[in-house]
Amino acid sequence: MTENNASISSLKTDYHFDNFFNISADFICIAGFDGYFKRINPAVSKLLGFSEEELYARPISSFVYASDLKITIETREQVYKNKPLLNFENRYLTKTGEIVWLSWTSMPVESEKLVYAIAKNITHKKRIEEERNLLLANLTQINKELTVFSHKTSHDLKSPINNILSVISLIDSTKINDPETLELVEILKLSSKNLKQTLNDSINELIDNDNINTQIEEINLNEALKEVLISINSLIQDSKAEINVDFSAFENVTFNKAYIKSIFLNLLTNSIKYAKPEANPVIFIQSKKVNGINQLIFSDNGLGFDLDKVKDRIFGLYEKFHSNNDSNGIGLYLVYNHITSLGGRIAVESKINEGTTFTICFKY
């Protein structure tokens, strides 16, 4: 190679290296074992806000956030012992006092007493992580508060329910001559007993959930639904609701019994509560197998709602979509959590004044 060609080759190499070095959005730097920058690209000065003169004049450690200084110095000592550094994260302070997160990859060259390093600005990622952790902490706190509320409510309801049962037990059925009144008394007795059993099951479920994972077992859908229908028999009769059931695709499902009863209860009472004023509620409940997945389809002819407006909030806590004095925005939240906590999924289809269909997919 001629001297001229060698010179041109050298110029091309320097040119390409400098171009790459200068336009990179990442930190690219060469640092000495003495702890000072030897060369930096413009991205360093741009992000930290210091001039190149200031960055070269001060030890690198002086730019490190105080809380990260100890681990940074310890890690750097390992690099000086010829150990490459991969994805080391620490914080730097800008000239305005802002904290930025950097992820470093460094390679030492012991013979030159230099460290060649590249750092990525991961401040945005860290902020997202902080927001996520804050959200998780808030959700954990909400969950704790809901658990305490559930314990308190269950405890406070025990006494009035026991009082109702005591009063009902004093009624002498032999003194009632009217068959319709006698039937109502029997329904009241049965409903009260079921209410007490449901409350006891809820308390046991809360205690179990404090200690172990939610218990699952094989449940007969007809039997679970029958218990719920008995407990709301008066509501069904008063509303003149028509309930059509078809569990021919499958009758049993592996799930939590208290959860499946709560799902039936909330979806049934919602269909009755949000029926169209001019029409009696008509409810269809059926099991279905789709691509080997067990599904429970629950549909009605009620008021429905505009999914485009509420789809992101349909299963939210305290979310209400109709002006009903008896609405508290908890039912669908419970349904969603019962299903998803056991690995299932729930989808909804609805149109205003055309009813609503819920499709529940079970994991097992």
Buried (B, 14 or more C-beta within 10 A) or exposed (E): EEEEEEEEEEEEEEEEEEEEBEEEEBBBBBBBBEBBBBBBBBBBBEBBBBEBEBBEEBEBEEBBBEEBBEEBEEBBEBBEEEEEBEEBBBBBBEEEEEEBBBBBBBBBEEEEEBBBBBBBBBBEEBEEEEEEEEEEEEEEEEEEEBEEEBBEEBEEBEEEBEEBBEEBEEEEEEEBEEEEEBEEBEBBBBBBBBBBEBBEBBBEBBEBBEEEEBEBEEBBBEEBBEBBBBBBBEBBEEBEBEBEBEBEBBEBBEBBBBBBBBBBBBBBBBBBBBBBEEEEBBBBBBBBEEEEEBBBBBBBBBBBBEBEEBEEBBBEBEBBBEEEEEBEEBBBBBBBBBBEEBEBBBEBEBEEEEBBBBBBBBBE
